[in-house]
């Protein structure tokens, strides 16, 4: 009984650490998959802006793809607490033509049972643009 009482705090801390790390890893992996899907979607969709600032409908569709796994939107986010405002899209232009689409998550807080972690520009996914470039004048 005494040995158990002495070893219980150590066992509790070990299980607690494993659980926290596992939960964080699980949520981060879901975010990474969502960001990758959003960047892939952005790299294949027609881009209709003549600058590196995407049109509102393009940006909304990419954000919905990341948050809800559907360009049309949805009700249940892929990760609890993830919002469209946490998704950043950066369009890299080369010779006035889109070259890369980079999607990242910023300002998202992973809430675990005993702690929180705030992500800044992580995870990130970049895809070369392969869609149809059709700017509207």
N, CA, C and O of each residue as an XYZ file, in Angstrom:
548
protein
N       0.815     -1.176      0.000
C       0.000      0.000      0.000
C       0.876      1.265      0.000
O       0.563      2.242     -0.680
N       1.950      1.236      0.751
C       2.849      2.387      0.825
C       3.547      2.579     -0.524
O       3.679      3.706     -1.001
N       3.988      1.495     -1.130
C       4.652      1.600     -2.433
C       3.702      2.179     -3.481
O       4.105      2.998     -4.307
N       2.462      1.758     -3.445
C       1.471      2.296     -4.386
C       1.258      3.784     -4.150
O       1.179      4.554     -5.108
N       1.165      4.196     -2.910
C       0.968      5.606     -2.582
C       2.153      6.451     -3.039
O       1.977      7.594     -3.460
N       3.348      5.897     -2.959
C       4.538      6.634     -3.386
C       4.619      6.693     -4.910
O       5.013      7.714     -5.474
N       4.245      5.597     -5.579
C       4.383      5.545     -7.033
C       3.187      6.133     -7.776
O       3.298      6.396     -8.973
N       2.056      6.349     -7.123
C       0.865      6.880     -7.788
C       1.097      8.236     -8.453
O       0.681      8.396     -9.600
N       1.730      9.223     -7.815
C       1.958     10.497     -8.510
C       2.817     10.347     -9.767
O       2.584     11.032    -10.764
N       3.794      9.469     -9.723
C       4.650      9.256    -10.889
C       3.852      8.616    -12.018
O       3.961      9.029    -13.172
N       3.054      7.611    -11.686
C       2.209      6.966    -12.691
C       1.185      7.946    -13.259
O       0.944      7.969    -14.466
N       0.591      8.746    -12.394
C      -0.392      9.726    -12.845
C       0.241     10.718    -13.821
O      -0.342     11.013    -14.864
N       1.415     11.228    -13.497
C       2.098     12.172    -14.383
C       2.468     11.525    -15.715
O       2.372     12.163    -16.763
N       2.885     10.278    -15.680
C       3.225      9.577    -16.925
C       1.982      9.400    -17.808
O       2.034      9.666    -19.009
N       0.876      8.957    -17.223
C      -0.356      8.797    -17.996
C      -0.892     10.137    -18.478
O      -1.369     10.250    -19.607
N      -0.814     11.131    -17.640
C      -1.263     12.470    -17.998
C      -0.463     12.994    -19.186
O      -1.039     13.503    -20.147
N       0.851     12.873    -19.123
C       1.701     13.337    -20.221
C       1.426     12.600    -21.515
O       1.368     13.219    -22.578
N       1.256     11.295    -21.446
C       0.952     10.507    -22.647
C      -0.396     10.915    -23.233
O      -0.531     11.037    -24.450
N      -1.384     11.123    -22.385
C      -2.708     11.506    -22.860
C      -2.670     12.882    -23.516
O      -3.218     13.063    -24.603
N      -2.036     13.844    -22.872
C      -1.962     15.194    -23.420
C      -1.233     15.205    -24.761
O      -1.694     15.828    -25.717
N      -0.097     14.517    -24.830
C       0.660     14.468    -26.079
C      -0.151     13.780    -27.167
O      -0.172     14.239    -28.310
N      -0.810     12.696    -26.825
C      -1.617     11.966    -27.804
C      -2.770     12.803    -28.327
O      -3.042     12.791    -29.528
N      -3.451     13.528    -27.456
C      -4.564     14.378    -27.871
C      -4.073     15.511    -28.762
O      -4.673     15.793    -29.799
N      -2.986     16.159    -28.363
C      -2.414     17.236    -29.169
C      -2.000     16.702    -30.536
O      -2.272     17.340    -31.554
N      -1.359     15.566    -30.576
C      -0.911     14.968    -31.835
C      -2.106     14.631    -32.728
O      -2.052     14.843    -33.940
N      -3.167     14.116    -32.147
C      -4.380     13.775    -32.892
C      -4.996     15.022    -33.535
O      -5.299     15.020    -34.728
N      -5.180     16.076    -32.753
C      -5.777     17.319    -33.274
C      -4.872     17.946    -34.324
O      -5.352     18.400    -35.363
N      -3.576     17.976    -34.068
C      -2.639     18.560    -35.033
C      -2.656     17.779    -36.343
O      -2.579     18.373    -37.419
N      -2.757     16.465    -36.265
C      -2.818     15.636    -37.463
C      -4.092     15.925    -38.260
O      -4.049     15.988    -39.489
N      -5.215     16.100    -37.577
C      -6.462     16.449    -38.263
C      -6.326     17.816    -38.947
O      -6.781     17.992    -40.077
N      -5.699     18.782    -38.263
C      -5.486     20.102    -38.851
C      -4.563     20.026    -40.063
O      -4.798     20.688    -41.074
N      -3.532     19.229    -39.957
C      -2.594     19.076    -41.066
C      -3.292     18.503    -42.301
O      -3.051     18.958    -43.419
N      -4.141     17.523    -42.101
C      -4.892     16.936    -43.217
C      -5.860     17.957    -43.818
O      -6.017     18.026    -45.037
N      -6.500     18.740    -42.970
C      -7.443     19.748    -43.454
C      -6.728     20.840    -44.248
O      -7.221     21.273    -45.290
N      -5.583     21.282    -43.767
C      -4.812     22.315    -44.465
C      -4.321     21.788    -45.806
O      -4.347     22.506    -46.806
N      -3.882     20.558    -45.829
C      -3.426     19.953    -47.081
C      -4.567     19.872    -48.093
O      -4.376     20.164    -49.273
N      -5.751     19.477    -47.629
C      -6.910     19.408    -48.520
C      -7.282     20.790    -49.055
O      -7.628     20.935    -50.227
N      -7.209     21.800    -48.192
C      -7.512     23.161    -48.627
C      -6.512     23.689    -49.637
O      -6.900     24.332    -50.612
N      -5.234     23.430    -49.420
C      -4.206     23.882    -50.364
C      -4.336     23.157    -51.699
O      -4.150     23.759    -52.757
N      -4.649     21.891    -51.652
C      -4.837     21.127    -52.900
C      -6.050     21.651    -53.655
O      -6.002     21.814    -54.874
N      -7.128     21.913    -52.942
C      -8.325     22.462    -53.571
C      -8.019     23.814    -54.218
O      -8.421     24.067    -55.354
N      -7.305     24.684    -53.490
C      -6.969     26.010    -54.019
C      -6.073     25.915    -55.244
O      -6.171     26.741    -56.151
N      -5.198     24.912    -55.277
C      -4.266     24.795    -56.405
C      -4.939     24.276    -57.671
O      -4.385     24.414    -58.762
N      -6.109     23.687    -57.547
C      -6.789     23.125    -58.712
C      -7.999     23.944    -59.169
O      -8.492     23.741    -60.279
N      -8.472     24.845    -58.351
C      -9.651     25.637    -58.692
C      -9.265     26.812    -59.585
O      -8.145     27.315    -59.501
N     -10.191     27.251    -60.440
C      -9.949     28.413    -61.295
C      -9.733     29.644    -60.437
O     -10.488     29.902    -59.499
N      -8.702     30.398    -60.763
C      -8.355     31.606    -60.016
C      -8.743     32.798    -60.871
O      -8.226     32.968    -61.976
N      -9.667     33.639    -60.359
C     -10.214     34.724    -61.176
C      -9.768     36.120    -60.759
O     -10.296     37.109    -61.267
N      -8.818     36.215    -59.857
C      -8.309     37.514    -59.435
C      -7.021     37.819    -60.194
O      -6.221     36.923    -60.464
N      -6.832     39.083    -60.532
C      -5.617     39.455    -61.269
C      -4.467     39.811    -60.338
O      -3.385     40.170    -60.804
N      -4.687     39.717    -59.014
C      -3.629     40.016    -58.050
C      -3.481     38.846    -57.079
O      -4.173     37.835    -57.194
N      -2.573     39.003    -56.128
C      -2.361     37.946    -55.143
C      -3.442     37.934    -54.061
O      -3.438     37.069    -53.186
N      -4.361     38.890    -54.123
C      -5.494     38.905    -53.202
C      -6.643     38.136    -53.850
O      -7.203     38.587    -54.849
N      -6.995     36.989    -53.294
C      -8.040     36.186    -53.935
C      -9.419     36.823    -53.822
O      -9.681     37.617    -52.919
N     -10.292     36.462    -54.753
C     -11.678     36.926    -54.708
C     -12.357     36.320    -53.484
O     -11.936     35.279    -52.979
N     -13.406     36.981    -53.016
C     -14.092     36.542    -51.795
C     -14.645     35.129    -51.912
O     -14.537     34.346    -50.968
N     -15.237     34.788    -53.058
C     -15.809     33.444    -53.199
C     -14.721     32.370    -53.231
O     -14.926     31.265    -52.728
N     -13.576     32.685    -53.814
C     -12.449     31.749    -53.841
C     -11.931     31.512    -52.421
O     -11.722     30.372    -52.005
N     -11.728     32.604    -51.688
C     -11.227     32.509    -50.318
C     -12.211     31.770    -49.411
O     -11.805     30.953    -48.585
N     -13.487     32.055    -49.564
C     -14.506     31.385    -48.762
C     -14.535     29.891    -49.043
O     -14.644     29.088    -48.116
N     -14.438     29.508    -50.313
C     -14.454     28.084    -50.673
C     -13.240     27.361    -50.099
O     -13.365     26.234    -49.619
N     -12.068     27.994    -50.142
C     -10.857     27.372    -49.590
C     -10.988     27.245    -48.073
O     -10.673     26.198    -47.508
N     -11.445     28.293    -47.425
C     -11.622     28.233    -45.963
C     -12.642     27.164    -45.571
O     -12.430     26.436    -44.602
N     -13.737     27.064    -46.307
C     -14.740     26.030    -46.021
C     -14.169     24.634    -46.230
O     -14.508     23.707    -45.495
N     -13.310     24.480    -47.223
C     -12.683     23.187    -47.458
C     -11.818     22.791    -46.269
O     -11.802     21.625    -45.874
N     -11.107     23.740    -45.704
C     -10.267     23.451    -44.540
C     -11.123     23.184    -43.304
O     -10.898     22.202    -42.596
N     -12.086     24.037    -43.045
C     -12.851     23.951    -41.797
C     -13.867     22.814    -41.825
O     -13.988     22.071    -40.852
N     -14.600     22.671    -42.933
C     -15.697     21.704    -42.994
C     -15.448     20.532    -43.938
O     -16.292     19.641    -44.038
N     -14.307     20.510    -44.635
C     -13.989     19.484    -45.633
C     -14.987     19.516    -46.783
O     -15.232     18.494    -47.426
N     -15.564     20.688    -47.044
C     -16.530     20.854    -48.116
C     -16.490     22.313    -48.562
O     -16.669     23.203    -47.731
N     -16.260     22.588    -49.854
C     -16.186     23.978    -50.310
C     -17.486     24.764    -50.097
O     -17.463     25.993    -50.025
N     -18.608     24.061    -49.998
C     -19.898     24.730    -49.803
C     -20.144     25.105    -48.349
O     -21.048     25.889    -48.060
N     -19.372     24.570    -47.449
C     -19.558     24.851    -46.031
C     -20.184     23.669    -45.326
O     -20.306     22.585    -45.897
N     -20.569     23.875    -44.117
C     -21.158     22.810    -43.330
C     -21.499     23.307    -41.939
O     -21.460     24.506    -41.664
N     -21.833     22.373    -41.073
C     -22.203     22.739    -39.708
C     -21.212     22.214    -38.679
O     -21.062     22.797    -37.605
N     -20.541     21.127    -39.000
C     -19.632     20.482    -38.046
C     -18.192     20.655    -38.527
O     -17.816     20.062    -39.538
N     -17.369     21.456    -37.826
C     -15.982     21.612    -38.256
C     -15.183     20.320    -38.062
O     -15.518     19.479    -37.228
N     -14.137     20.192    -38.842
C     -13.268     19.015    -38.786
C     -12.635     18.879    -37.409
O     -12.476     17.770    -36.899
N     -12.278     19.997    -36.813
C     -11.691     20.038    -35.477
C     -12.543     20.981    -34.632
O     -12.842     22.089    -35.077
N     -12.940     20.574    -33.431
C     -13.769     21.453    -32.599
C     -13.099     22.798    -32.354
O     -11.932     22.865    -31.967
N     -13.854     23.867    -32.585
C     -13.344     25.212    -32.339
C     -12.686     25.866    -33.533
O     -12.375     27.056    -33.481
N     -12.464     25.128    -34.610
C     -11.832     25.702    -35.798
C     -12.846     26.561    -36.537
O     -13.982     26.141    -36.761
N     -12.430     27.768    -36.914
C     -13.303     28.700    -37.627
C     -12.608     29.178    -38.892
O     -11.393     29.050    -39.042
N     -13.399     29.729    -39.793
C     -12.848     30.214    -41.060
C     -11.819     31.321    -40.834
O     -10.894     31.476    -41.631
N     -11.970     32.081    -39.770
C     -11.013     33.143    -39.466
C      -9.630     32.642    -39.094
O      -8.672     33.416    -39.104
N      -9.504     31.359    -38.765
C      -8.209     30.768    -38.429
C      -7.426     30.322    -39.655
O      -6.263     29.937    -39.538
N      -8.047     30.370    -40.829
C      -7.420     29.855    -42.055
C      -6.866     31.013    -42.868
O      -7.579     31.970    -43.172
N      -5.588     30.920    -43.216
C      -4.933     31.924    -44.058
C      -4.612     31.317    -45.413
O      -4.175     30.170    -45.504
N      -4.832     32.097    -46.465
C      -4.467     31.688    -47.819
C      -3.516     32.729    -48.379
O      -3.821     33.921    -48.400
N      -2.357     32.262    -48.834
C      -1.377     33.143    -49.452
C      -1.163     32.682    -50.884
O      -0.807     31.529    -51.127
N      -1.379     33.580    -51.820
C      -1.193     33.281    -53.239
C       0.117     33.914    -53.676
O       0.306     35.123    -53.544
N       1.020     33.094    -54.196
C       2.307     33.583    -54.694
C       2.207     33.729    -56.202
O       1.922     32.767    -56.916
N       2.444     34.937    -56.673
C       2.365     35.223    -58.107
C       3.770     35.270    -58.699
O       4.692     35.811    -58.089
N       3.922     34.704    -59.885
C       5.164     34.776    -60.644
C       4.814     35.265    -62.041
O       4.042     34.622    -62.752
N       5.379     36.397    -62.433
C       5.076     37.016    -63.729
C       3.580     37.254    -63.885
O       3.017     37.002    -64.950
N       2.940     37.735    -62.835
C       1.510     38.065    -62.807
C       0.596     36.861    -63.015
O      -0.552     37.016    -63.432
N       1.102     35.665    -62.726
C       0.322     34.436    -62.829
C       0.482     33.685    -61.508
O       1.585     33.632    -60.965
N      -0.604     33.102    -60.979
C      -0.457     32.358    -59.721
C       0.507     31.181    -59.874
O       0.408     30.400    -60.820
N       1.434     31.072    -58.930
C       2.428     30.001    -58.978
C       2.235     29.005    -57.846
O       2.409     27.802    -58.037
N       1.873     29.503    -56.663
C       1.715     28.631    -55.499
C       0.545     29.089    -54.647
O       0.222     30.274    -54.571
N      -0.078     28.108    -54.009
C      -1.140     28.367    -53.032
C      -0.652     27.817    -51.694
O      -0.330     26.634    -51.591
N      -0.597     28.658    -50.682
C      -0.158     28.254    -49.353
C      -1.299     28.482    -48.370
O      -1.830     29.587    -48.264
N      -1.663     27.439    -47.661
C      -2.732     27.517    -46.665
C      -2.120     27.207    -45.303
O      -1.331     26.273    -45.162
N      -2.496     28.003    -44.304
C      -1.990     27.781    -42.947
C      -3.080     28.091    -41.930
O      -4.089     28.723    -42.244
N      -2.852     27.632    -40.713
C      -3.748     27.893    -39.592
C      -3.030     28.848    -38.646
O      -1.851     28.659    -38.349
N      -3.730     29.862    -38.176
C      -3.135     30.781    -37.224
C      -4.166     31.169    -36.170
O      -5.358     31.280    -36.455
N      -3.690     31.367    -34.969
C      -4.555     31.796    -33.885
C      -5.514     30.735    -33.378
O      -6.488     31.061    -32.699
N      -5.263     29.485    -33.690
C      -6.137     28.407    -33.223
C      -5.557     27.829    -31.941
O      -4.359     27.558    -31.859
N      -6.405     27.644    -30.953
C      -5.975     27.112    -29.670
C      -6.505     25.702    -29.501
O      -7.707     25.460    -29.611
N      -5.597     24.773    -29.233
C      -5.976     23.398    -28.940
C      -6.223     23.312    -27.443
O      -5.310     23.478    -26.634
N      -7.467     23.053    -27.092
C      -7.836     22.945    -25.677
C      -7.828     21.485    -25.270
O      -8.647     20.696    -25.741
N      -6.918     21.134    -24.410
C      -6.888     19.792    -23.839
C      -7.467     19.888    -22.433
O      -7.885     20.962    -22.000
N      -7.490     18.786    -21.737
C      -8.095     18.789    -20.408
C      -7.321     19.629    -19.407
O      -7.924     20.274    -18.550
N      -6.003     19.634    -19.500
C      -5.206     20.306    -18.484
C      -4.294     21.388    -19.047
O      -3.392     21.851    -18.348
N      -4.506     21.801    -20.292
C      -3.651     22.822    -20.859
C      -4.131     23.241    -22.227
O      -5.019     22.613    -22.802
N      -3.545     24.303    -22.750
C      -3.870     24.783    -24.082
C      -2.588     25.072    -24.847
O      -1.553     25.393    -24.265
N      -2.684     24.950    -26.165
C      -1.580     25.295    -27.054
C      -2.150     26.147    -28.161
O      -3.174     25.798    -28.749
N      -1.501     27.267    -28.456
C      -1.940     28.151    -29.528
C      -1.000     27.990    -30.710
O       0.221     28.060    -30.571
N      -1.593     27.775    -31.875
C      -0.813     27.587    -33.099
C      -0.710     28.906    -33.848
O      -1.695     29.634    -33.970
N       0.475     29.211    -34.346
C       0.706     30.406    -35.139
C       1.378     29.990    -36.441
O       2.534     29.567    -36.443
N       0.654     30.111    -37.540
C       1.143     29.741    -38.876
C       1.542     28.278    -38.974
O       2.459     27.927    -39.717
N       0.859     27.426    -38.227
C       1.103     25.990    -38.284
C      -0.230     25.296    -38.238
O      -1.139     25.800    -37.578
N      -0.398     24.212    -38.871
C       0.405     23.627    -39.934
C       0.267     24.409    -41.235
O      -0.649     25.217    -41.391
N       1.166     24.165    -42.146
C       1.221     24.862    -43.431
C       1.310     23.834    -44.548
O       1.991     22.817    -44.418
N       0.615     24.110    -45.647
C       0.724     23.273    -46.846
C       0.811     24.184    -48.060
O       0.062     25.154    -48.173
N       1.723     23.869    -48.964
C       1.908     24.645    -50.184
C       1.826     23.710    -51.386
O       2.475     22.664    -51.422
N       1.021     24.103    -52.364
C       0.902     23.351    -53.607
C       1.162     24.289    -54.779
O       0.800     25.464    -54.740
N       1.785     23.764    -55.801
C       1.979     24.525    -57.028
C       0.634     24.688    -57.716
O      -0.159     23.748    -57.767
N       0.377     25.868    -58.240
C      -0.908     26.126    -58.869
C      -0.984     25.400    -60.203
O      -0.087     25.511    -61.038
N      -2.065     24.658    -60.390
C      -2.255     23.920    -61.635
C      -3.645     24.108    -62.206
O      -4.050     23.386    -63.117
N      -4.377     25.073    -61.676
C      -5.738     25.329    -62.137
C      -5.754     26.249    -63.332
O      -4.718     26.547    -63.927
N      -6.936     26.688    -63.670
C      -7.132     27.590    -64.806
C      -7.080     29.026    -64.297
O      -7.819     29.393    -63.383
N      -6.219     29.826    -64.882
C      -6.101     31.219    -64.506
C      -6.950     32.051    -65.457
O      -6.641     32.169    -66.643
N      -8.025     32.629    -64.923
C      -8.955     33.404    -65.742
C      -9.333     34.679    -65.001
O     -10.425     34.770    -64.442
N      -8.430     35.672    -64.993
C      -8.743     36.899    -64.249
C      -9.867     37.691    -64.916
O      -9.969     37.762    -66.140
N     -10.701     38.277    -64.071
C     -11.754     39.156    -64.585
C     -11.255     40.582    -64.501
O     -10.708     40.990    -63.476
N     -11.430     41.322    -65.536
C     -10.918     42.696    -65.591
C     -11.817     43.665    -64.912
O     -11.522     44.860    -64.875
